[in-house]
Amino acid sequence: MTAVILAAVVGALFALGTFLLLRRDLIRVVWGLAIISQAANVYLLAMGGLAKGTADSVPILAGHGDHVPQTADPLVQALVLTAIVIGFGMTAFALVLSYRVYEEHDTLDVSELGDRE
């Protein structure tokens, strides 16, 4: 049941991001890219899953004896955390560039910006 919910959430995020990416407003395009990147992060976390922890995979569990809890893959979590930070920085940079475009051209409509020289 959880896998179905996660698949629906990832699909909805990708659909919303694609919908926003196809809009004419530049701010919505930036938000569409941000949502698609977050959908990719949710997908990676969902595919990381849980596994039986061993002393070889997680050294801190060596002293727990026979009772070893399930653990998530820390590599996936580290990669997603890095992707979140980079995505936040790129979104902030794209919003600043969008503001600069608005100051220069007095519009955020992508089709009007493409018609100008």
Buried (B, 14 or more C-beta within 10 A) or exposed (E): EEEEEBEEBBEEBBEBBEEBBEBEBBBBBBBBBBBBBBBBBBBBBBEBEEEEBEEEEBEEBEEEEEEBEEBBBEEBEEBBEEBEEEBEEBBEEBBEEBEEBBEEEEBBEBEEBEEEE
